[in-house]
Amino acid sequence: MKALYALLLLLFATTGLAFGQTAPPKVDFCGQQYAVPASATLVSPYQVRSEEFDIMLMYVNYGDLRSGPAEYSKDRMKKLKGIDLQEVACFIQNTPAKAYKFGYPTDKGMAYEILAYGVNKGQPVVIQLTLDVDPYSNKEIPEFPRQFVHFDK
């Protein structure tokens, strides 16, 4: 009888520990799951924020890729009093894409935004990445967002 109680106690203790643990949050992008880093927060199923970056992964219609990113970037730049709007080449994962990049002043200094857009795995997507450093190369893009948008292979 003592063995039965010990077995039941062990069973409840281990299942209680399993229920108390939660899986790390993940973000889904084009059918693949990505674990959110411990230093970041999952704001929504498509947005991750940390001290270093804020990234939003958006699915759009094909028609929205024609003029939407350019108009959105220009409007956003005006709203944020941004400077130096540039069109740059980039990759969304390993697929060639285009992006708009600009900087704008904040109360903590400058912030820099990249709005990358293209078709990835057959899905039209837009990625909005905000950083506190001006990204000239992949070195300035933190590891997590670099999985989604980067400048060279």
MARBA-3410 file (N, C-alpha, C, O; in Angstrom, 1 decimal):
153
0.8,-1.2,0.0,0.0,0.0,0.0,0.9,1.3,0.0,0.6,2.2,-0.7 ~ 2.0,1.2,0.8,2.9,2.4,0.8,3.5,2.6,-0.6,3.7,3.8,-1.0 ~ 3.8,1.5,-1.3,4.3,1.7,-2.6,3.3,2.3,-3.6,3.7,3.1,-4.4 ~ 2.1,2.0,-3.4,1.0,2.6,-4.2,0.9,4.1,-3.9,0.8,4.9,-4.9 ~ 0.9,4.5,-2.7,0.9,5.9,-2.3,2.1,6.6,-2.8,2.0,7.8,-3.3
3.3,6.0,-2.7,4.5,6.6,-3.2,4.5,6.8,-4.7,4.9,7.9,-5.2 ~ 3.9,5.8,-5.4,3.8,5.9,-6.9,2.8,7.0,-7.2,3.1,7.8,-8.2 ~ 1.7,7.1,-6.6,0.7,8.2,-6.9,1.3,9.6,-6.5,1.1,10.5,-7.3 ~ 2.0,9.7,-5.4,2.6,10.9,-5.1,3.6,11.4,-6.2,3.7,12.5,-6.5 ~ 4.4,10.4,-6.6,5.4,10.7,-7.7,4.7,11.1,-8.9,5.2,12.0,-9.6
3.7,10.4,-9.3,2.9,10.7,-10.5,2.3,12.1,-10.4,2.4,12.9,-11.4 ~ 1.7,12.5,-9.3,1.1,13.8,-9.2,2.2,14.9,-9.2,2.0,16.0,-9.7 ~ 3.3,14.6,-8.5,4.4,15.6,-8.5,5.0,15.9,-9.8,5.2,17.1,-10.2 ~ 5.2,14.9,-10.6,5.8,15.1,-11.9,4.8,15.7,-12.9,5.2,16.6,-13.7 ~ 3.5,15.4,-12.8,2.5,16.0,-13.7,2.3,17.4,-13.3,2.0,18.3,-14.1
2.4,17.7,-12.0,2.2,19.1,-11.5,3.3,19.9,-12.0,3.1,21.1,-12.4 ~ 4.5,19.4,-12.0,5.7,20.2,-12.6,5.5,20.4,-14.1,5.8,21.5,-14.6 ~ 5.0,19.4,-14.8,4.8,19.6,-16.2,3.8,20.6,-16.5,4.0,21.4,-17.5 ~ 2.7,20.7,-15.7,1.7,21.7,-16.0,2.2,23.0,-15.6,1.7,24.0,-16.2 ~ 3.1,23.2,-14.7,3.6,24.4,-14.2,4.5,25.1,-15.2,4.8,26.3,-15.2
5.1,24.2,-16.1,6.1,24.7,-17.1,5.3,25.1,-18.4,4.5,24.3,-18.8 ~ 5.7,26.2,-19.0,5.1,26.5,-20.2,6.1,26.6,-21.3,7.3,26.9,-21.0 ~ 5.7,26.3,-22.5,6.7,26.3,-23.6,7.0,27.7,-23.9,6.2,28.6,-23.7 ~ 8.2,28.0,-24.4,8.6,29.4,-24.7,7.7,29.9,-25.9,7.3,29.1,-26.7 ~ 7.3,31.1,-25.9,6.5,31.7,-26.9,7.1,31.5,-28.3,8.4,31.6,-28.4
6.3,31.4,-29.3,6.8,31.3,-30.7,6.0,32.2,-31.6,4.9,32.5,-31.3 ~ 6.7,32.6,-32.6,6.0,33.4,-33.7,6.1,32.5,-34.9,7.0,31.8,-35.2 ~ 5.0,32.6,-35.7,4.8,31.8,-36.9,5.1,32.8,-38.1,4.5,33.8,-38.2 ~ 5.9,32.3,-39.0,6.2,33.1,-40.2,6.3,32.2,-41.4,7.2,31.4,-41.5 ~ 5.4,32.3,-42.3,5.3,31.5,-43.6,5.4,30.0,-43.2,6.1,29.3,-43.9
4.6,29.6,-42.2,4.5,28.2,-41.9,5.6,27.6,-41.0,5.6,26.4,-40.8 ~ 6.5,28.4,-40.6,7.6,27.9,-39.7,7.5,28.6,-38.4,7.3,29.8,-38.3 ~ 7.8,27.9,-37.3,7.7,28.4,-35.9,9.1,28.9,-35.5,10.1,28.2,-35.8 ~ 9.2,30.1,-34.9,10.5,30.6,-34.4,10.3,30.9,-32.9,9.4,31.7,-32.5 ~ 11.2,30.4,-32.1,11.1,30.7,-30.6,11.5,32.1,-30.4,12.5,32.6,-30.9
10.8,32.8,-29.5,11.0,34.1,-29.1,12.2,34.1,-28.1,12.1,33.3,-27.2 ~ 13.2,34.9,-28.3,14.3,35.0,-27.3,13.8,35.3,-25.9,12.8,36.0,-25.8 ~ 14.6,34.9,-24.9,14.2,35.1,-23.5,14.2,36.6,-23.2,13.4,37.1,-22.4 ~ 15.0,37.4,-23.9,15.1,38.8,-23.7,14.0,39.6,-24.4,14.0,40.8,-24.3 ~ 13.1,38.9,-25.1,12.1,39.6,-25.9,10.7,39.2,-25.4,10.6,38.2,-24.7
9.7,40.0,-25.9,8.4,39.7,-25.5,7.5,39.5,-26.8,7.7,40.3,-27.8 ~ 6.6,38.6,-26.8,5.7,38.4,-27.9,4.5,39.3,-27.6,3.7,39.1,-26.8 ~ 4.5,40.4,-28.4,3.4,41.4,-28.3,2.1,40.9,-28.9,1.0,41.1,-28.3 ~ 2.2,40.2,-30.0,1.0,39.6,-30.7,1.6,38.4,-31.4,2.8,38.2,-31.4 ~ 0.7,37.6,-32.1,1.2,36.5,-32.8,2.2,36.9,-33.9,2.9,36.0,-34.4
2.2,38.1,-34.3,3.1,38.6,-35.4,4.1,39.7,-35.0,4.7,40.3,-35.9 ~ 4.2,40.0,-33.7,5.1,41.1,-33.3,5.9,40.7,-32.1,5.4,40.1,-31.1 ~ 7.2,40.9,-32.2,8.1,40.6,-31.1,8.9,41.9,-30.8,9.4,42.6,-31.7 ~ 9.1,42.2,-29.5,9.7,43.5,-29.0,10.8,43.1,-28.0,10.6,42.3,-27.1 ~ 11.9,43.8,-28.1,13.0,43.7,-27.1,13.6,45.1,-26.9,13.2,46.0,-27.5
14.7,45.1,-26.1,15.4,46.4,-25.9,16.1,46.8,-27.2,16.2,48.0,-27.5 ~ 16.5,45.8,-28.0,17.3,46.1,-29.2,16.4,46.3,-30.5,16.9,46.9,-31.4 ~ 15.2,45.7,-30.5,14.4,45.7,-31.8,13.0,45.6,-31.5,12.5,45.2,-30.4 ~ 12.2,45.9,-32.5,10.8,45.7,-32.5,10.5,45.2,-34.0,10.8,45.9,-34.9 ~ 9.9,44.0,-34.1,9.7,43.5,-35.4,8.2,43.0,-35.6,7.7,42.4,-34.7
7.6,43.4,-36.7,6.3,43.0,-37.0,6.3,42.3,-38.4,6.8,42.8,-39.3 ~ 5.7,41.1,-38.4,5.6,40.3,-39.6,4.2,40.3,-40.1,3.3,39.9,-39.4 ~ 4.0,40.8,-41.3,2.6,41.0,-41.8,2.4,40.3,-43.1,3.3,40.2,-44.0 ~ 1.3,39.7,-43.3,0.9,39.1,-44.5,0.0,40.1,-45.2,-0.9,40.7,-44.6 ~ 0.2,40.3,-46.5,-0.6,41.2,-47.3,-1.1,40.6,-48.6,-0.8,39.4,-48.9
-1.9,41.3,-49.3,-2.4,40.8,-50.6,-1.4,41.2,-51.7,-0.6,42.2,-51.5 ~ -1.3,40.5,-52.8,-0.4,40.8,-53.8,-0.5,42.2,-54.3,0.5,42.9,-54.5 ~ -1.7,42.7,-54.4,-1.9,44.1,-54.9,-1.3,45.1,-54.0,-0.9,46.2,-54.4 ~ -1.3,44.8,-52.7,-0.7,45.8,-51.7,0.8,45.9,-51.8,1.4,46.9,-51.4 ~ 1.5,45.0,-52.5,2.9,45.1,-52.7,3.3,46.1,-53.7,4.5,46.6,-53.7
2.4,46.5,-54.6,2.8,47.4,-55.7,3.1,48.8,-55.2,4.2,49.3,-55.5 ~ 2.2,49.4,-54.5,2.5,50.7,-54.1,2.4,50.9,-52.5,2.7,51.9,-52.0 ~ 1.8,49.9,-51.9,1.6,50.0,-50.4,2.8,50.3,-49.6,2.8,51.3,-48.8 ~ 3.9,49.6,-49.7,5.1,49.9,-48.9,5.7,51.3,-49.1,6.1,51.9,-48.2 ~ 5.7,51.7,-50.4,6.2,53.1,-50.6,5.4,54.1,-50.0,5.9,55.0,-49.3
4.1,54.0,-50.2,3.1,55.0,-49.6,3.2,55.0,-48.0,3.2,56.0,-47.4 ~ 3.2,53.8,-47.5,3.2,53.6,-46.0,4.5,54.2,-45.5,4.5,54.9,-44.5 ~ 5.6,53.9,-46.1,6.9,54.5,-45.6,7.0,56.0,-45.7,7.4,56.6,-44.7 ~ 6.5,56.6,-46.8,6.5,58.0,-46.9,5.5,58.6,-45.8,5.9,59.6,-45.2 ~ 4.4,58.1,-45.6,3.4,58.6,-44.6,4.0,58.4,-43.2,3.9,59.3,-42.4
4.6,57.3,-42.9,5.2,57.0,-41.6,6.3,58.0,-41.4,6.5,58.5,-40.2 ~ 7.2,58.2,-42.4,8.3,59.1,-42.2,7.8,60.5,-41.9,8.4,61.2,-41.1 ~ 6.8,61.0,-42.6,6.2,62.3,-42.3,5.7,62.4,-40.9,5.9,63.4,-40.2 ~ 5.0,61.4,-40.5,4.4,61.3,-39.1,5.4,61.4,-38.1,5.3,62.1,-37.0 ~ 6.5,60.6,-38.3,7.6,60.5,-37.2,8.7,61.6,-37.4,9.6,61.6,-36.7
8.5,62.5,-38.4,9.5,63.5,-38.7,10.8,62.8,-39.1,11.9,63.2,-38.6 ~ 10.7,61.8,-39.9,11.9,61.0,-40.3,12.8,61.8,-41.3,12.4,62.8,-41.9 ~ 14.0,61.2,-41.4,15.0,61.8,-42.3,15.6,60.7,-43.2,15.6,59.5,-42.8 ~ 16.0,61.0,-44.4,16.8,60.2,-45.2,16.1,58.9,-45.6,16.6,57.8,-45.3 ~ 15.0,59.0,-46.3,14.3,57.8,-46.8,15.1,57.2,-48.0,15.4,57.9,-48.9
15.5,55.9,-47.8,16.3,55.2,-48.8,15.6,53.9,-49.2,15.0,53.3,-48.4 ~ 15.7,53.6,-50.5,15.3,52.3,-51.0,16.5,51.4,-51.0,17.5,51.8,-51.6 ~ 16.4,50.3,-50.4,17.6,49.4,-50.3,17.1,47.9,-50.7,16.0,47.6,-50.6 ~ 18.1,47.2,-51.2,17.9,45.8,-51.5,18.2,45.0,-50.2,19.0,45.3,-49.4 ~ 17.4,43.9,-50.0,17.6,43.1,-48.9,17.1,41.7,-49.2,16.7,41.4,-50.4
17.0,40.8,-48.2,16.5,39.5,-48.3,15.4,39.3,-47.2,15.6,39.6,-46.1 ~ 14.3,38.7,-47.6,13.4,38.2,-46.6,13.6,36.7,-46.6,13.3,35.9,-47.5 ~ 14.2,36.3,-45.5,14.8,35.0,-45.3,15.9,34.9,-46.5,16.8,35.7,-46.5 ~ 15.8,33.9,-47.4,16.8,33.9,-48.4,16.2,34.3,-49.8,16.8,34.0,-50.8 ~ 15.1,35.0,-49.8,14.4,35.5,-51.0,14.8,36.9,-51.2,14.5,37.8,-50.3
15.3,37.3,-52.4,15.5,38.7,-52.7,14.3,39.6,-52.5,13.2,39.2,-52.9 ~ 14.4,40.7,-51.9,13.3,41.6,-51.6,13.8,43.1,-51.7,15.0,43.3,-51.9 ~ 12.9,44.0,-51.5,13.2,45.4,-51.4,12.8,45.9,-50.1,12.0,45.3,-49.3 ~ 13.3,47.1,-49.7,13.0,47.7,-48.4,13.1,49.2,-48.5,13.9,49.7,-49.4 ~ 12.4,49.9,-47.6,12.6,51.3,-47.4,13.2,51.5,-46.0,12.8,50.8,-45.1
14.2,52.4,-45.9,14.9,52.6,-44.6,14.9,54.1,-44.3,15.2,54.9,-45.2 ~ 14.6,54.4,-43.1,14.8,55.8,-42.7,15.0,55.9,-41.2,14.7,55.0,-40.4 ~ 15.5,57.0,-40.7,15.7,57.3,-39.3,14.8,58.4,-38.8,14.3,59.2,-39.6 ~ 14.5,58.4,-37.5,13.7,59.4,-36.9,14.1,59.6,-35.5,14.5,58.7,-34.8 ~ 13.9,60.9,-35.0,14.3,61.2,-33.6,13.3,60.6,-32.6,12.1,60.7,-32.9
13.8,60.1,-31.5,12.9,59.7,-30.4,13.4,60.4,-29.1,14.4,61.1,-29.1 ~ 12.7,60.2,-28.0,13.2,60.8,-26.7,14.5,60.1,-26.2,15.1,60.7,-25.3 ~ 14.8,59.0,-26.8,16.1,58.3,-26.4,17.2,58.4,-27.4,18.3,57.8,-27.2 ~ 17.0,59.2,-28.4,18.0,59.4,-29.5,17.3,59.0,-30.8,16.1,59.2,-31.0 ~ 18.1,58.5,-31.8,17.5,58.1,-33.1,17.1,56.7,-33.1,17.6,55.8,-32.4
16.0,56.4,-33.9,15.6,55.1,-34.2,15.6,54.9,-35.7,15.5,55.9,-36.4 ~ 15.7,53.7,-36.1,15.8,53.4,-37.6,14.8,52.3,-37.9,14.7,51.3,-37.2 ~ 14.1,52.6,-39.0,13.1,51.6,-39.4,13.4,51.1,-40.8,13.7,51.8,-41.7 ~ 13.2,49.8,-40.9,13.2,49.1,-42.2,11.9,48.5,-42.5,11.3,47.8,-41.7 ~ 11.3,48.8,-43.7,10.1,48.2,-44.1,10.4,47.4,-45.3,10.5,47.9,-46.5
10.6,46.1,-45.1,11.0,45.1,-46.2,9.7,44.5,-46.7,8.8,44.2,-46.0 ~ 9.7,44.3,-48.0,8.5,43.7,-48.6,8.9,42.8,-49.8,9.9,43.1,-50.5 ~ 8.1,41.8,-50.0,8.3,40.8,-51.1,7.5,39.6,-51.0,6.6,39.6,-50.2 ~ 7.8,38.6,-51.8,7.1,37.4,-51.8,8.0,36.3,-51.2,9.1,36.1,-51.8 ~ 7.6,35.6,-50.1,8.4,34.6,-49.5,7.6,33.3,-49.4,6.5,33.3,-48.8
8.1,32.3,-50.0,7.4,31.0,-50.0,6.0,31.1,-50.5,5.0,30.5,-50.0 ~ 5.8,31.9,-51.6,4.6,32.1,-52.3,3.6,33.1,-51.6,2.5,33.3,-52.0 ~ 4.0,33.6,-50.5,3.2,34.5,-49.7,3.7,36.0,-49.7,4.8,36.2,-49.4 ~ 2.9,36.9,-50.1,3.3,38.3,-50.1,3.4,38.8,-48.6,2.4,38.7,-47.8 ~ 4.5,39.3,-48.2,4.8,39.7,-46.8,5.4,41.1,-46.8,6.1,41.6,-47.7
5.2,41.7,-45.6,5.9,43.0,-45.3,6.4,42.8,-43.9,5.7,42.3,-43.0 ~ 7.7,43.2,-43.7,8.3,43.1,-42.3,8.7,44.5,-41.9,9.4,45.2,-42.6 ~ 8.2,45.0,-40.8,8.6,46.3,-40.2,9.6,46.0,-39.1,9.2,45.4,-38.1 ~ 10.8,46.5,-39.2,11.8,46.3,-38.2,12.3,47.6,-37.7,12.7,48.5,-38.5 ~ 12.3,47.9,-36.4,12.7,49.1,-35.8,13.9,48.8,-34.9,13.9,47.9,-34.1
15.0,49.6,-35.1,16.2,49.4,-34.4,16.7,50.7,-33.8,16.3,51.7,-34.2 ~ 17.6,50.6,-32.8,18.2,51.8,-32.2,19.6,52.1,-32.9,20.2,53.1,-32.4 ~ 20.0,51.4,-33.8,21.2,51.6,-34.6,20.9,51.6,-36.0,20.0,50.9,-36.5 ~ 21.7,52.4,-36.8,21.4,52.5,-38.3,22.0,51.2,-38.9,23.2,51.0,-38.9 ~ 21.2,50.4,-39.5,21.7,49.1,-40.0,22.3,49.3,-41.4,21.5,49.5,-42.4
23.6,49.3,-41.5,24.3,49.3,-42.8,24.6,47.9,-43.3,24.8,47.7,-44.5 ~ 24.7,47.0,-42.3,25.0,45.6,-42.7,24.3,44.7,-41.7,23.6,45.1,-40.8 ~ 24.5,43.4,-41.9,23.8,42.4,-41.0,24.3,42.5,-39.6,23.7,42.0,-38.7 ~ 25.5,43.1,-39.4,26.1,43.2,-38.0,25.2,44.0,-37.1,25.1,43.8,-35.9 ~ 24.5,45.0,-37.7,23.6,45.8,-36.9,22.3,45.3,-36.6,21.5,45.8,-35.8
21.9,44.2,-37.3,20.6,43.6,-37.1,20.8,42.4,-36.1,21.5,41.5,-36.3 ~ 20.0,42.5,-35.0,20.2,41.4,-34.0,19.8,40.0,-34.6,19.1,40.0,-35.6 ~ 20.2,39.0,-33.9,20.1,37.6,-34.4,18.7,37.2,-34.7,18.4,36.7,-35.7 ~ 17.7,37.5,-33.8,16.4,37.1,-34.0,15.7,37.7,-35.2,15.3,37.0,-36.1 ~ 15.7,39.0,-35.4,15.1,39.6,-36.6,15.9,39.3,-37.9,15.4,39.3,-39.0
17.2,38.9,-37.7,18.0,38.6,-38.9,17.5,37.3,-39.6,17.9,37.0,-40.7 ~ 16.8,36.5,-38.8,16.2,35.3,-39.4,15.2,35.6,-40.5,14.9,34.8,-41.3 ~ 14.6,36.8,-40.4,13.5,37.2,-41.3,14.0,38.2,-42.3,13.6,38.1,-43.5 ~ 14.8,39.2,-42.0,15.2,40.2,-42.9,16.7,40.4,-42.7,17.2,40.6,-41.6 ~ 17.5,40.4,-43.8,18.9,40.7,-43.7,19.3,41.3,-45.1,18.6,41.2,-46.1
20.6,41.8,-45.1,21.1,42.5,-46.3,21.8,41.6,-47.3,21.7,41.9,-48.5 ~ 22.5,40.6,-46.8,23.1,39.7,-47.8,23.1,38.3,-47.3,22.8,38.0,-46.1 ~ 23.3,37.4,-48.2,23.2,36.0,-47.9,24.4,35.6,-47.0,24.6,34.5,-46.6
END
